[in-house]
Amino acid sequence: MWRAHDSRLPGEAFHKLDLDGDGVLSHKELMGAIDELAVEKRPDAKAFQELLDKIDVDADGQISVADFRKLMKDMREMSDADDDEADAAFEARLARAKEAARAKEAAKTS
């Protein structure tokens, strides 16, 4: 299974996804790859479609190797941004939990 953060070269991942071997990725082939990702690693459907539309400049519904490399770069950037947001949310929850524990302990000792 291929993943967006895969360490293989984008060209290698491209050829693995190019199921019919025609040298381009169809929308169907890309969506099949996205469906294989764990739900929490999948890009937002709307954002992913916007990326596809932006990359598929000739609007033929197919992505070339060069287009695919750009897509992978953009997806990694989206994933990194999502990870940063998740980390910040976790840190905020952790801080609130620690504060609640301190308040509870302070209430016990007073």
Contacts in CASP RR format, 6 or more apart in sequence:
PFRMAT RR
TARGET T0000
AUTHOR 0000-0000-0000
METHOD contacts of the structure
MODEL  1
MWRAHDSRLPGEAFHKLDLDGDGVLSHKELMGAIDELAVEKRPDAKAFQE
LLDKIDVDADGQISVADFRKLMKDMREMSDADDDEADAAFEARLARAKEA
ARAKEAAKTS
1 36 0 8 1.000
2 8 0 8 1.000
2 13 0 8 1.000
2 16 0 8 1.000
2 17 0 8 1.000
2 33 0 8 1.000
2 36 0 8 1.000
3 37 0 8 1.000
3 41 0 8 1.000
4 37 0 8 1.000
4 41 0 8 1.000
4 43 0 8 1.000
4 72 0 8 1.000
4 75 0 8 1.000
4 76 0 8 1.000
4 79 0 8 1.000
5 76 0 8 1.000
5 79 0 8 1.000
6 13 0 8 1.000
10 65 0 8 1.000
10 68 0 8 1.000
10 69 0 8 1.000
10 72 0 8 1.000
11 65 0 8 1.000
11 68 0 8 1.000
11 69 0 8 1.000
13 68 0 8 1.000
13 72 0 8 1.000
14 25 0 8 1.000
14 65 0 8 1.000
14 68 0 8 1.000
14 69 0 8 1.000
15 21 0 8 1.000
15 23 0 8 1.000
17 25 0 8 1.000
17 29 0 8 1.000
17 30 0 8 1.000
17 33 0 8 1.000
17 68 0 8 1.000
18 24 0 8 1.000
18 25 0 8 1.000
18 29 0 8 1.000
19 29 0 8 1.000
20 26 0 8 1.000
20 29 0 8 1.000
23 64 0 8 1.000
23 65 0 8 1.000
24 62 0 8 1.000
24 63 0 8 1.000
24 64 0 8 1.000
25 62 0 8 1.000
25 63 0 8 1.000
25 68 0 8 1.000
26 61 0 8 1.000
26 62 0 8 1.000
27 52 0 8 1.000
27 61 0 8 1.000
27 62 0 8 1.000
30 52 0 8 1.000
30 63 0 8 1.000
34 42 0 8 1.000
34 43 0 8 1.000
34 48 0 8 1.000
41 79 0 8 1.000
43 51 0 8 1.000
43 75 0 8 1.000
43 78 0 8 1.000
43 79 0 8 1.000
44 78 0 8 1.000
47 78 0 8 1.000
48 75 0 8 1.000
51 71 0 8 1.000
51 74 0 8 1.000
51 75 0 8 1.000
51 78 0 8 1.000
52 61 0 8 1.000
52 63 0 8 1.000
52 71 0 8 1.000
53 59 0 8 1.000
55 63 0 8 1.000
55 67 0 8 1.000
55 70 0 8 1.000
55 71 0 8 1.000
55 74 0 8 1.000
56 62 0 8 1.000
56 63 0 8 1.000
56 67 0 8 1.000
57 67 0 8 1.000
63 71 0 8 1.000
END
